Amino acid sequence: MKPMKSGFESIRNYLGSKKEKGRRKIALLVDGPNMLRKEFQTNLEEIRDVLKDYGSIKIGRVFLNQYASDKLVEAIETQGFEPIICTSDVDVRLAVEGMELVFSPVIDTIALVTRDADFKPLLSKANEHGKETILFGAEPGLSVALKNSADYVIILKEGIMEHEYNSRDLEESGTKEFSEVPLPGEGQVKL
């Protein structure tokens, strides 16, 4: 083990060497009432780990209704997310905050965890303004319109993540088969 240097300058150099260059700056927004259900086995820690490989999560918010238990709120905070308790419609609050992020120069990728077609306009507006979009959804009930609006789609089935491609992926990758389309942040992947 190397001896540690002390002093302000060595700390600045150390932190400066850890600066991430060229990584995506991600805002992760979770539709709690829609996705944090036993039948979907949504694991926020796994979602965060997947996104950390792709970029830096600058904002991680989980939107909950007023009936959320104290244990759920505590678990969300323990995992490093910000719980947002909504006394009115959760979808409206998430959409408003999502739209603010569309115009934020600090964020270049918006990741949504939802199944709800109500968020299609948010994804469309994010794409229109040059933001990359990642959707984490669950079956059954994942909106086809929502899937078709996202740049990347990851589906949770029985607690397991699977990625899905759309025709835009084929065009951009220049390949003829979905099995050859690269995942976000990765090289070519064979399925």
BAGUDREN-220253 format. One record per residue: residue in three letters; x, y, z of N, C-alpha, C, O in turn; residue number from 1. Coordinates in pm, 1 decimal. Atoms other than C-alpha are relative to their C-alpha. Layout:
BEGIN
<node ALA,<X,Y,Z>,<X,Y,Z>,<X,Y,Z>,<X,Y,Z>,NUM> ...
# end
This chain:
BEGIN
<node MET,<83.9,-118.4,0.0>,<0.0,0.0,0.0>,<88.0,124.2,0.0>,<183.4,134.0,77.2>,1> <node LYS,<-77.0,-123.7,11.5>,<132.3,342.1,-98.3>,<-27.8,91.2,118.8>,<-140.9,97.6,167.0>,2> <node PRO,<25.9,-96.9,-106.1>,<180.6,600.7,173.9>,<-85.2,114.8,-53.9>,<-69.2,157.9,-168.1>,3> <node MET,<89.0,-109.0,41.4>,<-82.9,872.0,161.9>,<70.2,133.8,15.7>,<143.8,156.8,111.7>,4> <node LYS,<-49.5,-137.2,-10.0>,<12.6,1230.1,91.8>,<-108.5,80.6,70.3>,<-226.9,48.1,61.7>,5> <node SER,<99.2,-85.2,-64.1>,<-155.2,1497.3,293.2>,<11.7,140.0,-58.0>,<111.0,174.5,-122.1>,6> <node GLY,<-1.5,-137.5,47.3>,<-242.1,1851.8,210.8>,<-102.1,24.4,-107.8>,<-145.9,-66.9,-177.8>,7> <node PHE,<105.1,-42.0,92.4>,<-485.6,2042.8,-0.7>,<32.2,-34.5,-144.8>,<-54.1,-85.7,-216.0>,8> <node GLU,<-38.0,22.4,139.1>,<-294.8,2012.3,-329.1>,<-7.1,-147.5,-37.8>,<-54.7,-181.1,-146.2>,9> <node SER,<4.5,143.1,31.6>,<-259.3,1632.6,-309.7>,<-144.2,-50.8,-5.0>,<-175.5,-140.1,-83.9>,10> <node ILE,<141.6,39.1,3.2>,<-631.7,1597.7,-235.9>,<-62.8,48.2,-130.3>,<-139.4,-25.8,-192.0>,11> <node ARG,<50.9,-50.6,127.7>,<-714.9,1818.8,-537.1>,<46.9,-86.5,-115.6>,<-30.9,-117.8,-205.7>,12> <node ASN,<-53.2,86.0,106.3>,<-488.0,1607.5,-756.9>,<-67.7,-135.7,-0.4>,<-101.5,-188.6,-106.3>,13> <node TYR,<64.9,131.0,-10.9>,<-640.7,1283.9,-627.1>,<-142.6,6.4,-54.3>,<-181.4,-76.6,-136.6>,14> <node LEU,<138.2,-11.7,46.9>,<-998.7,1398.9,-683.1>,<-4.9,34.0,-148.1>,<-93.2,-13.8,-219.4>,15> <node GLY,<-5.7,-34.0,142.7>,<-905.1,1548.0,-1021.0>,<26.7,-121.2,-86.3>,<-22.7,-129.2,-198.8>,16> <node SER,<-29.0,121.3,76.7>,<-770.6,1209.4,-1132.4>,<-121.2,-91.9,-7.6>,<-128.0,-178.2,-95.1>,17> <node LYS,<119.9,84.2,-3.4>,<-1107.1,1050.8,-1045.9>,<-113.7,58.1,-84.1>,<-219.2,-3.8,-98.2>,18> <node LYS,<103.7,-65.1,79.0>,<-1302.5,1291.9,-1263.9>,<-32.5,-85.9,-121.7>,<56.7,-134.9,-191.0>,19> <node GLU,<43.1,83.6,112.2>,<-1505.1,1105.7,-1521.8>,<-17.1,86.5,-123.8>,<-93.7,182.9,-123.4>,20> <node LYS,<8.0,-75.6,123.9>,<-1459.9,1233.5,-1873.3>,<-77.3,-81.1,-103.8>,<-53.7,-200.7,-121.1>,21> <node GLY,<71.6,64.3,108.6>,<-1700.5,1154.5,-2153.7>,<-111.7,-93.6,42.2>,<-170.7,-160.5,-42.6>,22> <node ARG,<108.6,87.8,-44.9>,<-1951.2,966.6,-1938.3>,<-131.9,76.5,-2.3>,<-134.9,198.6,12.9>,23> <node ARG,<133.6,-59.4,3.1>,<-2324.8,1029.0,-1962.7>,<-38.0,49.3,139.2>,<-1.9,-11.9,239.7>,24> <node LYS,<52.9,-54.8,-125.4>,<-2488.6,1243.8,-1693.2>,<-148.4,-34.8,2.6>,<-226.9,17.3,-76.6>,25> <node ILE,<131.3,62.6,1.4>,<-2805.6,1057.7,-1599.9>,<-90.5,51.7,110.5>,<-47.4,71.3,224.2>,26> <node ALA,<106.0,-24.3,-97.6>,<-3128.8,1155.7,-1427.3>,<-87.7,-124.4,-0.5>,<-141.5,-162.2,-104.6>,27> <node LEU,<82.2,120.3,-13.9>,<-3313.3,847.7,-1298.9>,<-126.9,36.0,75.3>,<-121.7,82.4,189.2>,28> <node LEU,<130.2,-30.2,-58.3>,<-3684.4,892.2,-1229.8>,<-81.8,-128.4,7.5>,<-99.1,-198.0,-92.5>,29> <node VAL,<70.9,125.6,-22.3>,<-3887.6,607.2,-1079.4>,<-145.5,27.6,35.9>,<-174.4,103.3,128.6>,30> <node ASP,<144.2,-5.4,-26.4>,<-4268.2,578.2,-1091.1>,<-30.0,-106.7,105.3>,<-63.9,-220.1,71.4>,31> <node GLY,<11.3,94.3,-111.1>,<-4297.1,413.5,-747.8>,<-128.3,-81.5,3.0>,<-121.7,-204.4,5.2>,32> <node PRO,<123.6,78.7,-8.6>,<-4667.4,318.3,-735.9>,<-19.3,-96.9,-116.1>,<-85.2,-199.8,-101.2>,33> <node ASN,<15.2,83.1,118.6>,<-4644.9,170.7,-1085.4>,<101.6,-114.2,-4.2>,<71.5,-221.6,-56.1>,34> <node MET,<-107.5,98.3,17.4>,<-4316.5,-19.6,-1053.1>,<47.9,-69.7,128.0>,<99.1,-181.4,120.3>,35> <node LEU,<-49.2,62.4,-123.7>,<-4234.5,-90.1,-686.5>,<-108.1,-89.2,58.8>,<-165.5,-60.7,163.9>,36> <node ARG,<101.8,99.0,-37.9>,<-4469.8,-386.5,-660.6>,<66.4,-136.2,11.2>,<164.1,-165.4,-57.8>,37> <node LYS,<-59.0,133.7,-20.1>,<-4398.4,-737.9,-542.3>,<3.5,-80.9,-128.4>,<100.4,-152.6,-153.6>,38> <node GLU,<5.5,84.1,120.4>,<-4505.6,-892.6,-873.5>,<108.3,34.8,-101.8>,<141.5,-48.7,-186.0>,39> <node PHE,<-103.9,-37.9,95.3>,<-4237.6,-699.0,-1065.2>,<140.7,-22.9,53.8>,<236.1,-29.2,-23.8>,40> <node GLN,<-130.6,23.6,-63.0>,<-3952.1,-757.9,-819.0>,<103.2,102.7,-48.0>,<217.1,67.4,-78.6>,41> <node THR,<-88.5,-106.9,45.0>,<-3800.7,-422.4,-918.3>,<111.1,21.4,102.4>,<84.0,44.3,220.2>,42> <node ASN,<-114.2,-17.3,-87.3>,<-3451.7,-391.2,-773.5>,<71.8,129.5,-40.9>,<144.8,133.4,-140.0>,43> <node LEU,<-58.3,-129.9,32.9>,<-3344.3,-27.2,-768.9>,<152.6,-3.1,4.3>,<218.5,69.6,-70.1>,44> <node GLU,<-145.3,11.6,-9.4>,<-2991.8,-123.7,-670.4>,<58.5,-54.0,-130.7>,<161.1,-4.7,-177.6>,45> <node GLU,<-47.0,55.5,127.5>,<-2950.9,-334.0,-987.4>,<-13.6,102.1,-112.9>,<74.4,113.5,-198.2>,46> <node ILE,<19.4,-103.0,102.4>,<-3093.8,-55.5,-1202.4>,<109.3,105.0,11.9>,<166.8,147.0,-88.5>,47> <node ARG,<-106.6,-98.4,-21.9>,<-2849.3,190.3,-1046.1>,<133.7,-53.9,-47.8>,<210.8,18.9,-110.4>,48> <node ASP,<-127.3,59.3,41.2>,<-2559.0,-51.6,-1106.1>,<13.3,-6.2,-151.7>,<120.9,19.0,-205.8>,49> <node VAL,<-1.6,3.3,146.4>,<-2653.1,-94.5,-1472.9>,<29.9,139.7,-54.2>,<111.6,155.5,-145.0>,50> <node LEU,<-19.3,-136.6,47.8>,<-2669.8,282.0,-1519.5>,<138.6,53.9,34.8>,<194.7,132.9,-41.2>,51> <node LYS,<-134.1,-46.8,-39.1>,<-2342.1,341.8,-1333.6>,<105.8,-47.4,-98.9>,<206.5,20.4,-118.9>,52> <node ASP,<-93.1,46.9,101.6>,<-2164.9,132.0,-1596.1>,<-5.5,87.7,-125.0>,<91.1,94.6,-201.0>,53> <node TYR,<22.7,-81.3,118.6>,<-2305.0,366.9,-1860.1>,<35.4,146.9,21.1>,<79.4,214.9,-71.6>,54> <node GLY,<-25.5,-140.1,-28.9>,<-2263.7,702.0,-1687.9>,<-7.8,28.0,148.1>,<-1.4,-63.3,230.4>,55> <node SER,<8.8,-43.3,-138.9>,<-2294.2,899.5,-1367.7>,<-142.5,43.7,29.9>,<-198.1,129.2,-39.2>,56> <node ILE,<135.4,-38.9,-38.9>,<-2630.1,923.5,-1196.7>,<11.1,127.8,82.8>,<58.4,125.9,196.5>,57> <node LYS,<-4.4,-129.6,-67.0>,<-2658.2,1289.9,-1104.9>,<-125.2,24.9,81.9>,<-120.9,93.8,183.8>,58> <node ILE,<128.2,-14.9,-70.1>,<-3023.8,1273.2,-997.9>,<-65.8,-137.2,4.0>,<-77.4,-203.9,-98.8>,59> <node GLY,<72.0,125.4,-17.4>,<-3204.4,968.7,-858.7>,<-120.1,22.8,89.1>,<-105.8,33.3,211.0>,60> <node ARG,<121.6,-30.0,-75.9>,<-3563.5,1029.4,-752.2>,<-102.8,-110.4,-17.1>,<-125.5,-160.4,-127.3>,61> <node VAL,<106.9,99.1,0.0>,<-3835.0,783.2,-657.3>,<-126.6,71.9,44.8>,<-133.6,123.4,156.4>,62> <node PHE,<125.8,-69.6,-27.5>,<-4186.3,927.8,-672.1>,<-98.8,-98.7,62.2>,<-124.7,-205.9,7.5>,63> <node LEU,<90.0,85.8,-76.5>,<-4429.4,781.7,-418.2>,<-128.4,76.0,31.7>,<-130.0,199.1,33.3>,64> <node ASN,<122.2,-66.5,-44.4>,<-4787.9,849.6,-316.8>,<0.4,11.5,152.7>,<90.3,-39.5,219.5>,65> <node GLN,<4.6,-26.9,-143.5>,<-4892.2,954.5,32.6>,<-22.0,-125.8,83.3>,<-13.0,-119.9,205.9>,66> <node TYR,<23.2,125.1,-72.6>,<-4965.9,590.8,125.6>,<126.3,-84.7,13.6>,<121.0,-194.5,69.0>,67> <node ALA,<-126.2,75.0,-8.1>,<-4603.5,479.1,99.1>,<37.9,-19.3,146.6>,<27.4,72.8,227.7>,68> <node SER,<-35.4,29.7,-139.2>,<-4486.5,310.1,416.7>,<131.9,67.0,37.4>,<214.8,97.3,-48.5>,69> <node ASP,<-125.4,-58.0,-49.5>,<-4211.8,457.3,632.8>,<117.9,-90.0,-32.8>,<227.5,-41.4,-60.8>,70> <node LYS,<-108.0,94.3,32.2>,<-4007.9,140.7,571.3>,<42.8,13.1,-146.1>,<161.9,6.6,-176.5>,71> <node LEU,<-33.5,-17.6,141.8>,<-4027.2,189.7,193.6>,<79.3,128.9,-20.0>,<180.0,129.2,-90.8>,72> <node VAL,<-70.5,-128.2,12.0>,<-3921.5,554.9,222.7>,<141.5,-13.6,54.1>,<236.6,35.3,-7.0>,73> <node GLU,<-132.1,19.6,-59.5>,<-3633.6,455.8,450.0>,<89.7,-84.9,-90.2>,<208.0,-54.8,-106.2>,74> <node ALA,<-77.5,86.9,89.0>,<-3522.4,178.2,212.0>,<47.9,77.4,-123.1>,<160.9,58.4,-168.0>,75> <node ILE,<-36.2,-80.3,116.5>,<-3521.5,420.8,-80.9>,<113.6,95.9,35.5>,<209.1,111.1,-40.7>,76> <node GLU,<-105.9,-91.3,-44.2>,<-3313.1,672.2,114.3>,<130.6,-74.6,25.8>,<238.3,-25.1,-7.6>,77> <node THR,<-118.5,80.4,-30.2>,<-3073.5,399.3,229.1>,<74.4,-37.4,-128.0>,<197.2,-46.7,-127.7>,78> <node GLN,<-62.4,35.5,127.6>,<-3009.6,305.1,-135.4>,<54.1,122.3,-73.9>,<106.5,109.3,-184.5>,79> <node GLY,<-58.2,-120.0,59.3>,<-2909.3,664.6,-209.3>,<-91.6,75.8,-93.4>,<-46.1,165.2,-164.7>,80> <node PHE,<96.8,-70.5,84.0>,<-3225.1,777.7,-388.2>,<-74.5,103.6,83.2>,<-80.1,94.6,205.8>,81> <node GLU,<80.5,-101.8,-66.7>,<-3436.5,1080.8,-306.5>,<-147.4,-36.5,-14.0>,<-200.6,-36.0,-125.0>,82> <node PRO,<143.3,27.8,9.2>,<-3794.5,984.5,-217.2>,<-78.6,130.7,-11.2>,<-55.5,224.8,64.7>,83> <node ILE,<86.9,-116.5,18.0>,<-4052.1,1236.3,-341.0>,<-142.1,-47.7,32.3>,<-200.2,-126.9,-42.0>,84> <node ILE,<135.1,39.0,-40.9>,<-4383.9,1198.3,-157.3>,<-98.1,98.8,-62.2>,<-89.8,219.7,-40.6>,85> <node CYS,<96.7,-82.8,71.9>,<-4672.0,1325.1,-369.5>,<-136.4,-11.6,66.9>,<-188.7,-121.6,84.3>,86> <node THR,<133.5,2.4,-59.9>,<-4998.7,1425.1,-205.4>,<-107.6,0.6,-107.3>,<-223.4,-30.1,-79.0>,87> <node SER,<94.0,7.4,111.5>,<-5163.4,1453.0,-546.7>,<50.5,-104.9,-98.0>,<117.1,-199.8,-56.7>,88> <node ASP,<-33.0,100.3,100.7>,<-5109.3,1262.0,-871.2>,<151.9,-14.5,-19.7>,<220.2,82.2,-53.6>,89> <node VAL,<-142.6,29.8,14.2>,<-4763.7,1097.7,-883.7>,<45.8,24.1,-143.8>,<153.9,78.5,-166.2>,90> <node ASP,<-37.4,-14.0,141.4>,<-4762.1,1095.7,-1266.0>,<23.4,145.8,-38.0>,<117.0,177.0,-111.7>,91> <node VAL,<-13.5,-141.8,33.2>,<-4809.6,1471.6,-1287.2>,<130.8,54.7,56.1>,<204.7,124.5,-13.3>,92> <node ARG,<-123.8,-50.2,-63.6>,<-4527.3,1544.5,-1042.7>,<123.9,-52.7,-72.4>,<218.2,22.3,-97.5>,93> <node LEU,<-114.4,58.5,70.1>,<-4289.5,1304.1,-1218.5>,<17.3,64.7,-137.2>,<129.3,95.5,-178.2>,94> <node ALA,<-7.2,-60.4,133.8>,<-4375.8,1449.6,-1560.0>,<52.1,143.5,7.0>,<132.2,184.0,-77.3>,95> <node VAL,<-46.1,-138.4,-13.5>,<-4321.7,1808.1,-1441.1>,<149.5,3.0,29.5>,<223.4,79.1,-32.9>,96> <node GLU,<-143.1,3.2,-31.7>,<-3984.2,1726.1,-1285.8>,<81.4,-53.6,-118.2>,<192.4,-7.1,-143.8>,97> <node GLY,<-67.2,52.3,118.3>,<-3891.3,1522.4,-1594.0>,<16.5,106.6,-107.4>,<120.9,113.7,-172.2>,98> <node MET,<-8.6,-107.1,99.6>,<-3968.9,1819.4,-1820.4>,<105.3,103.2,39.5>,<175.2,156.7,-46.6>,99> <node GLU,<-105.8,-91.9,-44.0>,<-3746.1,2042.6,-1607.4>,<137.3,-55.4,-37.8>,<226.1,20.0,-77.7>,100> <node LEU,<-128.0,63.2,31.3>,<-3463.4,1792.3,-1664.0>,<28.8,-0.9,-150.1>,<144.7,0.5,-191.6>,101> <node VAL,<-17.8,-5.7,145.2>,<-3522.3,1794.7,-2040.0>,<74.0,127.8,-38.0>,<152.7,128.5,-132.6>,102> <node PHE,<-62.0,-129.4,31.1>,<-3411.4,2159.5,-2035.7>,<122.8,28.7,85.7>,<177.7,138.8,80.4>,103> <node SER,<-117.9,-18.6,-84.3>,<-3127.5,2108.9,-1787.2>,<127.2,-28.8,-79.2>,<139.3,-135.6,-139.2>,104> <node PRO,<-125.9,24.1,71.2>,<-2780.0,2149.1,-1938.6>,<90.5,-99.3,73.7>,<188.5,-147.7,17.1>,105> <node VAL,<-81.1,89.9,-81.9>,<-2640.8,1929.8,-1658.5>,<-28.1,-146.6,-33.1>,<57.6,-232.4,-11.9>,106> <node ILE,<43.3,137.6,27.4>,<-2830.4,1616.9,-1770.2>,<-2.4,-24.5,-150.4>,<-53.3,58.2,-226.0>,107> <node ASP,<9.9,33.0,142.8>,<-2787.2,1444.6,-2107.7>,<-73.3,-131.7,-25.0>,<-99.3,-167.0,-140.0>,108> <node THR,<75.1,125.0,13.8>,<-2969.4,1114.2,-2038.5>,<-108.4,-5.0,106.7>,<-83.3,21.1,224.3>,109> <node ILE,<110.6,16.6,-94.4>,<-3309.5,1058.5,-1880.7>,<-39.8,-146.5,-1.0>,<-75.1,-202.5,-104.8>,110> <node ALA,<40.3,140.2,-16.5>,<-3383.3,710.7,-1746.9>,<-129.4,-2.8,80.3>,<-136.7,51.6,190.4>,111> <node LEU,<129.2,13.0,-66.8>,<-3742.9,631.2,-1656.1>,<-23.2,-145.2,39.0>,<7.7,-237.0,-37.0>,112> <node VAL,<40.9,133.0,-44.0>,<-3862.2,333.6,-1453.1>,<-151.0,6.9,13.9>,<-203.0,56.4,113.9>,113> <node THR,<146.3,-6.6,3.1>,<-4230.0,296.6,-1543.9>,<-53.9,-93.9,-106.6>,<22.2,-149.1,-186.1>,114> <node ARG,<67.9,74.7,106.3>,<-4484.8,110.0,-1758.1>,<-104.9,87.7,-66.4>,<-168.2,46.9,-163.7>,115> <node ASP,<113.7,-86.4,26.7>,<-4721.4,402.7,-1799.5>,<15.8,82.7,-127.3>,<114.1,155.1,-143.1>,116> <node ALA,<-0.9,-74.9,126.4>,<-4801.7,549.2,-2143.8>,<-10.6,150.3,22.0>,<17.5,227.6,-69.6>,117> <node ASP,<9.8,-143.3,-29.2>,<-4862.3,886.1,-1972.6>,<134.1,70.8,-17.7>,<137.8,192.7,-34.7>,118> <node PHE,<-131.9,-61.4,8.6>,<-4485.3,942.8,-1995.1>,<57.6,2.1,-141.9>,<172.5,41.8,-161.4>,119> <node LYS,<-44.7,-5.2,138.8>,<-4461.6,908.0,-2374.1>,<33.7,142.4,-42.7>,<137.3,162.7,-106.0>,120> <node PRO,<-36.5,-136.9,38.3>,<-4475.3,1288.4,-2423.0>,<131.4,46.2,63.5>,<205.8,121.9,1.2>,121> <node LEU,<-126.3,-36.0,-64.0>,<-4188.0,1327.2,-2174.8>,<117.8,-57.8,-76.9>,<216.1,11.9,-102.1>,122> <node LEU,<-108.1,62.1,78.1>,<-3971.6,1079.4,-2367.5>,<14.4,66.4,-136.1>,<125.8,90.0,-182.7>,123> <node SER,<-3.6,-65.0,131.6>,<-4065.7,1240.6,-2698.4>,<65.2,137.1,8.0>,<146.9,172.1,-77.2>,124> <node LYS,<-57.8,-133.6,-16.2>,<-3978.2,1589.0,-2572.9>,<148.8,-9.1,33.2>,<228.1,72.6,-13.6>,125> <node ALA,<-141.9,19.6,-32.6>,<-3649.7,1461.5,-2426.7>,<79.4,-31.7,-126.7>,<186.9,24.3,-148.2>,126> <node ASN,<-67.3,33.4,125.9>,<-3555.3,1307.2,-2762.7>,<8.0,121.3,-92.3>,<110.3,144.6,-156.8>,127> <node GLU,<4.9,-119.4,84.4>,<-3659.7,1624.0,-2945.0>,<108.5,101.3,38.6>,<159.6,173.8,-46.7>,128> <node HIS,<-99.9,-94.9,-49.3>,<-3417.2,1824.6,-2729.2>,<138.2,-63.1,16.3>,<224.0,-9.9,86.7>,129> <node GLY,<-133.1,59.6,4.2>,<-3125.6,1587.6,-2783.5>,<39.0,-82.1,121.4>,<155.1,-121.0,134.0>,130> <node LYS,<-30.2,83.7,-115.8>,<-3148.9,1394.7,-2457.9>,<-15.4,-146.2,-40.4>,<-104.2,-181.6,-117.9>,131> <node GLU,<11.8,143.3,20.7>,<-3090.1,1022.9,-2466.4>,<-100.4,-53.3,102.1>,<-108.0,-2.7,214.1>,132> <node THR,<101.6,53.0,-91.0>,<-3369.2,814.4,-2311.8>,<16.1,-150.0,17.6>,<39.0,-224.2,-77.9>,133> <node ILE,<-6.4,141.8,-35.0>,<-3359.3,480.6,-2134.2>,<-125.5,-31.7,79.3>,<-158.2,37.7,175.6>,134> <node LEU,<121.8,42.5,-68.7>,<-3676.3,302.1,-2026.4>,<23.0,-133.9,66.7>,<65.8,-229.8,2.5>,135> <node PHE,<7.1,125.8,-73.4>,<-3689.0,36.2,-1757.1>,<-147.9,-23.8,25.2>,<-211.8,51.9,98.2>,136> <node GLY,<141.7,30.2,-15.9>,<-4033.1,-122.8,-1776.4>,<-18.7,-141.9,48.2>,<78.3,-215.8,65.4>,137> <node ALA,<30.4,135.8,-45.7>,<-4207.6,-438.9,-1660.6>,<-121.9,-51.6,-73.9>,<-213.3,23.2,-108.7>,138> <node GLU,<114.9,68.5,59.4>,<-4442.5,-687.2,-1816.3>,<-71.4,-77.6,109.5>,<-7.3,-128.6,201.4>,139> <node PRO,<90.4,-46.9,104.8>,<-4734.8,-727.0,-1820.6>,<-34.1,147.7,18.0>,<-12.6,206.4,124.0>,140> <node GLY,<52.2,-135.2,-6.5>,<-4874.0,-387.3,-1901.5>,<92.8,110.2,-45.1>,<59.9,227.8,-29.9>,141> <node LEU,<-91.5,-102.8,47.4>,<-4574.2,-208.7,-2049.3>,<-53.9,58.1,-130.2>,<-81.0,-15.6,-225.1>,142> <node SER,<54.9,-69.0,115.8>,<-4698.4,49.5,-2299.8>,<91.1,-15.3,-121.9>,<210.9,11.8,-114.3>,143> <node VAL,<-73.4,13.1,125.3>,<-4590.9,-22.3,-2658.7>,<42.6,138.6,-48.8>,<153.7,155.1,-99.1>,144> <node ALA,<-33.2,-136.4,42.0>,<-4602.1,351.4,-2735.0>,<118.5,53.4,79.9>,<203.5,123.7,25.4>,145> <node LEU,<-111.3,-42.8,-85.2>,<-4366.6,414.9,-2442.7>,<129.7,-66.4,-45.9>,<233.5,-0.9,-56.4>,146> <node LYS,<-117.9,73.3,47.5>,<-4125.7,144.8,-2563.3>,<52.2,59.2,-130.7>,<173.2,71.0,-149.8>,147> <node ASN,<-39.9,-52.7,130.3>,<-4123.8,293.5,-2913.1>,<53.7,142.3,7.3>,<111.1,191.2,-90.0>,148> <node SER,<-48.1,-137.1,-16.9>,<-4039.6,640.2,-2775.6>,<138.7,7.2,63.3>,<202.9,112.1,58.8>,149> <node ALA,<-128.6,-0.1,-70.8>,<-3725.8,538.5,-2583.2>,<113.1,-43.4,-92.2>,<93.1,-122.6,-184.3>,150> <node ASP,<-117.6,42.5,75.4>,<-3374.9,506.3,-2724.5>,<38.8,-142.6,37.1>,<74.7,-222.3,-49.6>,151> <node TYR,<-34.3,133.9,-49.4>,<-3309.0,198.0,-2510.0>,<-111.5,-48.0,91.1>,<-165.5,28.9,170.6>,152> <node VAL,<106.4,58.5,-80.9>,<-3561.2,-37.0,-2350.3>,<54.6,-121.6,72.6>,<111.6,-212.3,12.0>,153> <node ILE,<-38.9,113.5,-83.0>,<-3486.4,-271.9,-2063.9>,<-125.2,-44.6,73.4>,<-188.8,33.4,144.3>,154> <node ILE,<123.8,52.5,-57.1>,<-3769.7,-496.4,-1951.8>,<32.6,-91.4,117.7>,<119.8,-177.9,109.3>,155> <node LEU,<-13.3,83.6,-118.0>,<-3796.3,-650.0,-1606.3>,<-106.2,-109.8,-8.5>,<-226.1,-81.9,-10.9>,156> <node LYS,<91.8,114.4,2.6>,<-3948.6,-998.3,-1621.9>,<38.9,-93.0,112.8>,<146.0,-153.6,111.6>,157> <node GLU,<-23.6,86.8,-114.9>,<-3975.3,-1188.4,-1296.0>,<134.4,30.5,66.3>,<209.0,-60.4,102.5>,158> <node GLY,<-121.6,-42.3,-67.8>,<-3689.8,-986.6,-1146.6>,<126.6,-6.7,-83.5>,<235.3,20.9,-32.8>,159> <node ILE,<-116.9,10.2,88.0>,<-3458.3,-1040.0,-1446.7>,<-10.1,107.8,-107.0>,<-116.8,128.4,-164.9>,160> <node MET,<-1.3,-104.6,102.9>,<-3355.7,-758.6,-1683.2>,<32.8,-58.2,-135.6>,<125.1,-138.4,-149.5>,161> <node GLU,<-25.4,38.0,138.5>,<-3374.4,-813.5,-2058.1>,<-5.7,127.3,-83.9>,<-90.0,213.6,-59.7>,162> <node HIS,<4.7,-118.2,84.6>,<-3297.1,-555.9,-2323.5>,<-78.1,-31.0,-126.6>,<-88.4,-145.7,-170.1>,163> <node GLU,<81.2,13.4,119.9>,<-3510.4,-494.9,-2626.9>,<46.9,104.2,-100.5>,<86.9,214.3,-62.6>,164> <node TYR,<-43.1,-91.3,105.1>,<-3425.4,-333.8,-2958.8>,<-119.0,46.4,-81.8>,<-221.7,-21.1,-88.6>,165> <node ASN,<100.2,-45.5,95.0>,<-3629.4,-126.9,-3196.8>,<67.1,22.5,-135.4>,<188.7,7.9,-147.8>,166> <node SER,<-54.8,-13.3,135.4>,<-3585.3,-56.3,-3567.1>,<103.5,111.9,-8.7>,<193.6,105.5,-92.3>,167> <node ARG,<-97.5,-109.3,-2.1>,<-3395.3,266.1,-3490.1>,<138.9,-53.4,36.0>,<239.4,-6.1,-17.1>,168> <node ASP,<-127.6,60.0,-37.9>,<-3123.1,52.7,-3324.8>,<67.8,-64.6,-120.4>,<189.2,-53.3,-137.8>,169> <node LEU,<-55.6,64.6,118.7>,<-3079.2,-144.4,-3647.0>,<57.3,102.9,-96.5>,<168.1,86.3,-147.6>,170> <node GLU,<-45.2,-103.8,93.5>,<-3052.6,168.6,-3861.6>,<129.6,64.2,47.3>,<223.6,81.4,-30.3>,171> <node GLU,<-116.8,-70.4,-53.2>,<-2802.3,338.7,-3632.1>,<123.5,-88.8,5.7>,<235.5,-40.6,-11.3>,172> <node SER,<-115.0,88.7,-15.1>,<-2583.3,31.7,-3587.5>,<52.1,-50.7,-133.9>,<164.5,-100.1,-142.8>,173> <node GLY,<-41.3,47.1,131.5>,<-2573.0,-53.5,-3958.4>,<-0.4,-151.9,-11.3>,<61.5,-207.5,-102.1>,174> <node THR,<7.5,146.0,3.2>,<-2650.2,-418.8,-3881.6>,<-134.8,-44.1,-53.7>,<-226.9,36.0,-69.5>,175> <node LYS,<123.8,53.6,54.8>,<-2918.1,-645.5,-4017.6>,<-80.0,-79.7,101.6>,<-197.8,-108.0,79.7>,176> <node GLU,<69.4,79.6,-100.9>,<-3004.3,-841.2,-3703.9>,<12.3,66.1,136.0>,<115.1,125.3,168.7>,177> <node PHE,<0.3,-58.7,-133.1>,<-3100.2,-727.5,-3354.5>,<108.9,-59.5,88.9>,<158.6,8.7,178.6>,178> <node SER,<-99.6,64.6,-85.2>,<-2854.0,-975.5,-3203.2>,<137.1,65.6,-11.1>,<223.8,41.5,72.8>,179> <node GLU,<-129.6,-64.9,19.3>,<-2566.5,-762.1,-3336.1>,<2.0,146.3,43.0>,<105.2,212.3,31.5>,180> <node VAL,<7.4,-140.5,-39.4>,<-2685.0,-423.4,-3204.1>,<69.7,18.6,133.8>,<43.1,-56.9,227.3>,181> <node PRO,<-68.9,-21.9,-126.9>,<-2456.6,-282.9,-2931.4>,<-93.1,58.2,106.3>,<-182.5,137.1,75.8>,182> <node LEU,<71.7,-57.4,-113.2>,<-2599.1,-207.1,-2588.0>,<59.8,135.5,32.4>,<170.8,165.7,-11.5>,183> <node PRO,<-57.5,-129.0,-36.7>,<-2553.7,140.7,-2442.2>,<131.1,-19.4,73.6>,<138.7,-97.2,168.6>,184> <node GLY,<-126.8,3.7,-68.3>,<-2192.2,188.6,-2344.3>,<82.1,-126.1,-22.6>,<184.5,-145.3,43.0>,185> <node GLU,<-73.2,124.5,23.1>,<-2079.8,-147.9,-2481.3>,<37.6,-12.9,-147.0>,<-9.6,63.4,-231.2>,186> <node GLY,<-33.2,32.9,138.2>,<-1924.1,-290.5,-2795.9>,<-106.2,-89.5,-58.3>,<-218.5,-93.8,-8.0>,187> <node GLN,<96.7,90.6,61.9>,<-2093.8,-541.5,-3020.5>,<-35.1,-113.8,95.6>,<51.5,-168.6,163.9>,188> <node VAL,<47.7,105.6,-91.2>,<-2303.6,-794.6,-2830.4>,<-72.1,-105.2,-82.7>,<-159.3,-72.3,-163.1>,189> <node LYS,<71.8,111.4,62.9>,<-2412.3,-1135.2,-2957.0>,<-92.7,-60.2,103.6>,<-51.2,-89.8,215.6>,190> <node LEU,<96.4,58.9,-92.9>,<-2726.4,-1272.1,-2797.9>,<-8.8,-148.4,-16.9>,<-85.4,-214.0,53.7>,191> 
# end
